[in-house]
């Protein structure tokens, strides 16, 4: 399995920006679907954005459309999530997620083959 390392979280003010990174070790991310999930205190982990590594098709939940951008760098084997115009309700721990080999974008926890360790994003009002 790939080893995924999340980074880039932090504390920002309402309206600020952060860029999350997910570096993959051990194997290429070709032929996988990749996504970012987040988990707020006391809530279930939820899908935020996903990308098909080959082809680059992207999907977002409605609440982040127009503010978040998911992308990947094949040379660096790294997934990104650019988050702009952050809101307090975006506060959560964000997790990089990889599908099972050959599968599409993971949109539920059952679809995830490998998780990153998570990185905390806190947006103050």
N, C-alpha and C positions, 0 to 999 in steps of 0.2 A: 504494500500500500504506500501511496505517496505520503510524505510527512509535510504538513501544511503549517506555516508559521504566520500568524496574524500580527499586524502592527499598525501604528498610526492613530490610535485612539487618543483621547485627551479631554480636557475641559475647555469649552468654548462658550462664548456668549451667544444669545439668541441672534440669528442672522449670520453667524460665522460659518467658516468652512473647515473641513478636514478631509484628508485623503487617507483611506485605509489601504493597506497592502497585504497580500497573501502570497508568500513565497513558497513554492513547491520544491521539495527535495526528493531525491530518489527516483523520480520518473517524470517524463514529459506529461503535460496536461492535454495533449492532443487526444481526441476521441473520448473526452469527458465533457459533461455539462458542469458548469461551475456556478456558484451562487453565493450571495451573502444573506444570512439570516440574522435576526436580532431577537434578544430576549429581555423584556422589561421585568422589573421585580414583580413576582407573583403571577406572571403570565407565561403562557406557552411560547416556545420559540417559534417565530414566524418568518416566512420568506419575505425578502425585501426586493432583491434584484437578482437576475440570472443571465448567463451568457453561454451560448454554445461555442466552445473553444474553436472548433472548425466552422467557419462561416460567420461567426460573430453576431448571430441573432440575439437580441436582448429583450428582456421583459422586466417590468417593474410593477410593484403594487401602486395603486392610484395615489396614495398619500405622499409618495416620493417622486412621482413623475414630474419632470421639469426641474427638479432640484438635485437629484442624484444621477450619476452616470457610472455604469459599470463598464470596465474595459479590461483588456489583457495584453500582455507583452509576451509573445511566444519566445523571443530570444532570451528573455530573462525568466521565463517560466513563472510569471507573476501575474496575479489578478489584482485589480484595483477597484476601489469604490470612492469616487469623488463625490463629496457631500457638500452642497452649497445651501445657503439660506436655511441653516439648521434651526430647528425649533425645539423647545423644551420637551415636547412629546417624542422627539427622536432619541431621547436619552435611553440607552440600553447597552447591553453587551452585544457586540457584533461578532459573528462567526463566519468564517469562510467555510464553504461546503463543496465537496466534490461528489459527483454522481458515481454510480458503479460503472465499470468500464463499458463503453459503447452505449450508455443510456443518455437520455436527454437531460435537460436542465432539471435539477432537483428542486421541487417546490414544496415538498413536505419532508419531515424528518425521516420518514420511512424510505425516501428516495436517496438519502445521503449515505455514501459509502465511507467517506472520511471527513472528519471535522478538524478545523483549526482549533487552537486553544482559546480563541476569543480575545477581543480587545474592547475596553470600556470606552464608551462615548457619553459624555455628560454635557448637556446644553443648559446653561443657566439663563434665567429670565431677567 
